[in-house]
Amino acid sequence: MTFQYLVLNSTNYTIWAVKIKALFNVHRISEAVEPTTDAEVDQKKNNMAIAMLYQAIPENMVLQIANLTSAKEIWDALKIRHVGVDRVKEAGG
């Protein structure tokens, strides 16, 4: 099964996030970016989520987040960048 990734840009964060979350659900890796408990995320799922995120963001953005080591850190960084710190806090994370 092959999926086409919508690439994130400065105006499509909301729809991009919905589509990426749907892909994470299909691959059963959504807890890599939205953990349900404090338990450590399975490394294989984390790696799969990171790879999928890298496919769905522009190359210049990959370089900006390359030092982050978990899918959750990457997801949060992208959310803050595109939604804004204050709006992320208001939305509860």
N, C-alpha and C positions, 0 to 999 in steps of 0.2 A: 504494500500500500504506500503510495507516494502522496505527499502533501505539498501544496504550494504555500510558501510562507509570505505573508504580507510584511513588507519591510517598514519598520518604524520610521516616521519622519516627524517634523515639528508640528504637524496638524492632525495626526491620526491616532494619537495614543489610546484613546478610549476604545475605539473599534479594534485596534491592534491587540490590546490587552484581552479583550473578549475572545478574539480568534486564537490567540496563543494559549489562553487558559483552556479552550476547547481541545486544542491539540494535546496539551498536557493531560487532560482527562482521558483522551483516547489512548494515550501511551501509559496511563496510570502512574504519572509522575507528578501530579499537581501538588502533593505534599512537599515537594522540593522547594516550592516558592511560597506555599501557604501551609506550613506545618500545623497539624491538628493537635499535637502535643509537644512537650519539650524534648521528646525523644530525638536522637540524632537521625538525620535523614540518611537513608541508604546511599552509599557512595555511587553506586551504579545509576540510580535515579537522578542524583545530583548532576553527575556527568552528562547524562542524556539531556536534562533540562538546560544545562549550560550550552551544550552543542546546539540545541534548538533555538535558544536565545541568540546565539552568535549568527545563526542563519537568518534571523529575522530583524537584525539591526544593521545599519550601514557600517562599512569598514572603519570609518573614522571614529565611530562610537565604540567599536570593539577595542580599539587601542586605548580609549579612555577608561574602560572597565576591565581591562585585561589583568589587573592586579587583584581583582576580587576573586575569592576562591569558592564561593558557594552560589548556587542559583538564586537563593533568597537574597543575598547581598546584591547581586546583579539586578534582580527584579526590583528591589527597593530603590536602588540608585536610579534606574530608568524611570520609575514612578515619580520620584522626587524631582528629577530633571524635567519631566513633562507635565506634571500636575502642579508641582510646587510644594515646598516644605509645609507651609501653613495648611494648604488644602489636604495634604496627606494626613496631617495630625487631626484635622477636623473629621476626616473620614474614618478615623480609628486605625490608621496604619496602612 
